[in-house]
Amino acid sequence: MSYDDVEIEDMEWNEELQVFTYPCPCGDLFQITKDELRMGEEIARCPSCSLYITVVYNMEDFAAGSDPTTKKGLEPSKQQPVAVA
């Protein structure tokens, strides 16, 4: 059984390690990569203890070519053409 269910939005992107992280009670960090998420993995493990969490996320956000670390769920506004008479 998982220690906790954590929304991907509550995790932090670590640019240096290239992983999403979340604090573990042991003092280390749960970790999961974008590639693992793209493959459908939902378990983030702590490298220092036996605990793990279930990551809640939308798999479509991690489809090939999309980058949720830069998108943050916001799409740029699209300008609509305006006809002038």
Secondary structure, 3 states (H helix, E strand, C coil): CCCCEEEHHHCEEECCCCEEEEECCCCCEEEECHHHHHCCCCEEECCCCCCEEEEECCHHHHCCCCCHHHHCCCCCCCCCCCCCC
